[in-house]
């Protein structure tokens, strides 16, 4: 029998999952996390029980979910690495959702992406759409939240744009730079997730902020907030990726993938729905400009060195 106070969060030690976990604990909920690194040090101490994902052992995975009322799912990968592909991430997600069904979980809150499509030419967006389909066909009630660019204390894209601008006022932009982004504050997303968990109806909702920028304007605004006068240089996406790969090798990370650049240019990081977040990136940057971009944030170090999560 499910315990209304027990919630499972995939990746509670990661970015989105950590903020969701904080809110659940404040509300007096008990939290268990599924993670690739259950022994990793974290801020929650004994308040959060950590168990491995066990995708290769569905029976053990089901056991770890028994008694939980709600599953908050942030599991995904940003790019293929060390044999973990988007196809494998979809299959892992299928195993997780089936295990949650078998364990009697009442509701799943799933973090997806804006503009997913099973017909997408991009494996990331296609895989996200496939996972959404699995969820909507499950026995559980569901909330599917679709953010795009998340900003906050560990928001990698915004931080690393600022990091580059602090080191050079010249910034390379792929293509025209007139494609749009609609950044969402990670804490607003966490609030939405926890609030909607209390309801029963099925919900699919874009999780997007109140401001929409062209990429050109986004870079200029970040430069202004960190005190750099920006000179944009527009180059072809192909040359941009070569430049990004060079910088990536220098910092030991993946700056942007080909798929991410193409998705950005295809205007997939903006919503046609009303904004659901309330925190403006411009205001947040004004309040945090003393530290944003001072240090590079590594995707591989922060995520792939621990587990795969949004």
C-alpha positions in Angstrom: 0.0 0.0 0.0 1.3 3.4 -1.0 2.4 5.9 1.7 1.3 9.4 0.8 4.3 10.8 2.6 6.9 8.7 0.7 8.1 10.2 -2.6 10.8 8.8 -4.9 13.0 11.3 -6.8 15.3 10.1 -9.5 18.6 12.0 -9.3 17.9 13.8 -6.0 21.6 14.8 -5.8 21.5 16.3 -9.3 20.3 19.7 -10.5 16.5 19.6 -10.8 16.1 16.6 -8.5 17.9 18.4 -5.7 15.5 21.4 -5.8 12.5 19.1 -5.9 13.9 17.1 -2.9 14.4 20.3 -0.9 10.8 21.3 -1.3 9.5 17.8 -0.5 11.5 17.7 2.7 10.2 21.2 3.7 6.7 19.8 3.4 7.5 17.0 5.7 7.6 14.3 3.0 9.9 11.3 3.2 12.2 11.0 0.2 14.0 8.1 -1.4 16.2 8.6 -4.4 17.2 6.4 -7.2 20.7 7.2 -8.3 23.7 5.9 -10.2 25.9 6.7 -7.2 24.1 5.9 -3.9 27.2 6.4 -1.8 28.0 9.9 -3.1 28.1 12.6 -0.4 25.2 15.0 -0.5 23.5 17.7 1.5 20.5 15.7 2.8 22.3 13.4 5.2 20.0 10.8 6.7 16.8 12.5 5.5 17.1 10.9 2.0 17.5 7.2 1.4 19.6 6.4 -1.7 19.4 3.2 -3.7 20.8 2.3 -7.1 18.7 2.6 -10.3 18.9 -1.2 -11.0 17.7 -0.9 -14.5 19.2 -4.3 -15.2 17.3 -5.8 -12.3 13.6 -4.8 -12.7 12.5 -6.9 -9.7 14.9 -5.0 -7.4 13.9 -1.7 -9.0 10.2 -2.5 -8.3 11.1 -3.3 -4.7 12.8 0.0 -4.2 9.7 1.8 -5.4 7.2 -0.1 -3.3 5.3 2.1 -0.8 5.9 5.3 -2.7 2.9 7.5 -3.7 4.7 9.7 -6.2 7.7 9.3 -8.5 9.5 12.5 -9.6 11.4 11.5 -12.7 14.4 13.6 -13.9 16.3 10.7 -15.4 17.7 11.4 -18.9 21.0 12.0 -20.7 22.1 15.1 -22.5 24.3 13.3 -25.0 25.6 9.7 -25.6 28.7 8.8 -23.6 30.4 5.7 -22.4 27.9 3.4 -24.2 24.8 5.1 -22.8 22.7 6.2 -25.8 19.4 7.9 -26.2 17.8 4.5 -27.2 19.2 3.0 -24.0 17.9 5.9 -22.0 14.4 5.3 -23.4 14.6 1.6 -22.5 15.8 2.4 -19.0 12.9 4.8 -18.7 10.5 2.1 -19.9 11.9 -0.3 -17.2 11.5 2.4 -14.5 7.9 3.3 -15.5 6.9 -0.4 -15.5 8.5 -1.0 -12.2 6.7 2.0 -10.7 3.4 0.6 -12.1 4.1 -2.8 -10.5 5.1 -1.2 -7.2 1.7 0.6 -7.0 3.0 4.2 -7.4 0.0 6.5 -7.8 1.4 9.4 -9.8 4.5 10.2 -11.9 5.9 13.8 -12.3 8.1 13.7 -15.3 10.6 16.3 -16.5 10.7 16.3 -20.3 11.6 19.1 -22.9 9.8 21.7 -24.9 8.7 20.5 -28.4 9.3 16.8 -28.2 8.2 14.7 -31.2 8.3 11.1 -32.2 9.0 12.4 -35.7 11.8 14.7 -34.7 15.1 14.4 -36.6 16.9 14.8 -33.3 17.3 11.7 -31.1 17.1 13.8 -27.9 13.7 15.2 -28.7 12.5 12.0 -30.3 13.6 10.0 -27.2 11.8 12.5 -24.9 8.6 12.0 -26.9 8.9 8.2 -26.7 9.2 8.4 -22.9 6.2 10.7 -22.7 4.2 8.2 -24.7 5.2 5.3 -22.4 4.1 7.5 -19.4 0.7 8.4 -20.9 0.0 4.8 -21.6 0.9 3.7 -18.1 -1.6 3.0 -15.3 -0.3 6.0 -13.3 -1.8 9.5 -13.3 0.9 11.8 -14.7 2.3 15.3 -14.9 4.6 16.0 -17.8 6.6 19.2 -17.5 8.4 20.5 -20.5 11.2 23.0 -19.7 14.0 24.1 -22.1 16.9 26.2 -20.8 17.0 26.0 -17.0 18.9 28.6 -15.0 19.8 28.8 -11.3 22.7 27.9 -9.1 23.9 25.1 -11.4 22.4 26.2 -14.7 25.2 25.2 -17.0 24.4 27.0 -20.3 23.8 30.5 -18.8 26.8 30.1 -16.5 29.2 29.0 -19.2 28.1 31.8 -21.6 28.9 34.2 -18.8 32.2 32.4 -18.2 33.2 32.8 -21.9 32.1 36.5 -21.9 34.3 37.2 -18.8 37.3 36.0 -20.8 36.6 37.5 -24.2 34.2 40.2 -25.3 33.9 38.5 -28.7 31.3 35.8 -28.8 30.7 33.4 -31.7 27.0 32.8 -32.5 25.9 30.0 -34.8 23.8 31.2 -37.8 21.7 34.4 -37.5 21.2 34.3 -33.7 17.6 35.3 -34.2 16.2 32.0 -32.9 14.6 32.2 -29.5 15.0 30.8 -26.0 12.7 31.0 -23.0 14.7 30.3 -19.9 13.0 28.8 -16.8 14.1 29.2 -13.2 14.9 25.8 -11.8 13.2 26.6 -8.5 10.0 27.6 -10.3 10.1 24.2 -12.0 10.6 22.4 -8.7 7.6 24.3 -7.2 5.4 23.4 -10.1 6.4 19.7 -9.8 5.7 19.5 -6.1 2.5 21.4 -6.3 1.1 19.4 -9.2 1.9 16.2 -7.4 -0.9 16.9 -5.0 -3.5 16.8 -7.8 -5.1 13.8 -9.6 -5.7 14.8 -13.2 -3.3 14.2 -16.1 -1.4 17.3 -17.1 1.1 18.1 -19.9 2.5 21.6 -19.5 5.4 23.6 -20.9 7.6 24.9 -18.0 8.8 28.2 -19.4 9.8 31.5 -18.0 8.2 35.0 -18.5 11.0 36.3 -20.8 11.7 35.3 -24.4 15.1 36.3 -25.9 16.6 35.9 -29.3 20.0 34.2 -28.8 21.7 37.4 -29.8 19.9 39.4 -27.2 20.4 36.7 -24.5 24.2 36.8 -25.0 24.2 40.6 -24.9 22.1 40.7 -21.8 24.3 38.2 -20.0 27.4 40.3 -21.0 25.7 43.5 -19.7 25.0 41.8 -16.3 28.6 40.6 -15.9 30.0 44.0 -17.0 31.3 43.0 -20.5 30.5 44.8 -23.7 29.8 42.1 -26.2 30.8 41.9 -29.8 28.9 39.2 -31.6 30.5 37.3 -34.5 28.0 35.2 -36.6 29.5 32.1 -38.1 28.2 29.0 -39.7 26.9 26.2 -37.4 29.6 23.9 -38.7 32.5 26.3 -37.8 30.8 27.1 -34.5 30.8 23.4 -33.6 34.5 23.1 -34.5 35.2 26.0 -32.2 33.1 24.5 -29.4 34.9 21.2 -29.8 38.2 22.9 -29.4 37.1 24.8 -26.2 35.5 21.5 -25.0 38.8 19.7 -25.3 40.6 22.5 -23.4 38.1 22.3 -20.5 37.5 18.5 -20.7 33.8 18.8 -21.4 31.1 18.9 -24.2 30.2 22.6 -24.7 27.3 22.0 -27.2 26.5 19.1 -29.4 25.5 19.2 -33.1 22.0 18.3 -32.1 21.7 21.0 -29.5 22.9 23.7 -32.0 20.4 22.4 -34.6 17.6 22.3 -32.1 18.4 25.8 -31.0 18.4 27.1 -34.5 15.1 25.2 -35.2 13.4 27.3 -32.4 12.7 24.3 -30.2 13.7 26.1 -27.0 10.6 28.4 -27.0 7.0 27.7 -26.2 3.8 28.8 -27.9 2.0 28.5 -24.5 1.7 31.2 -21.9 4.6 31.4 -19.4 4.3 29.1 -16.4 7.4 30.4 -14.5 7.5 33.7 -12.8 11.1 34.4 -12.1 12.8 36.6 -14.8 16.3 35.6 -15.9 17.3 39.3 -16.2 16.3 40.0 -12.6 18.0 36.8 -11.3 21.2 37.7 -13.1 21.2 41.2 -11.6 21.0 39.5 -8.2 23.7 36.9 -8.9 26.1 38.7 -11.2 29.0 38.7 -8.7 29.5 34.9 -9.1 27.9 33.8 -12.3 30.5 32.8 -14.8 33.4 33.1 -12.4 34.0 29.3 -12.7 33.3 27.0 -15.6 30.6 24.3 -14.9 31.4 21.0 -16.5 28.5 18.8 -17.7 30.6 15.7 -17.5 31.9 16.4 -14.0 28.5 17.5 -12.6 26.3 14.8 -14.2 28.1 12.0 -15.9 30.5 11.6 -13.0 27.5 10.8 -10.8 24.4 9.8 -12.7 22.3 10.8 -15.6 19.5 13.2 -14.7 18.0 16.4 -16.0 
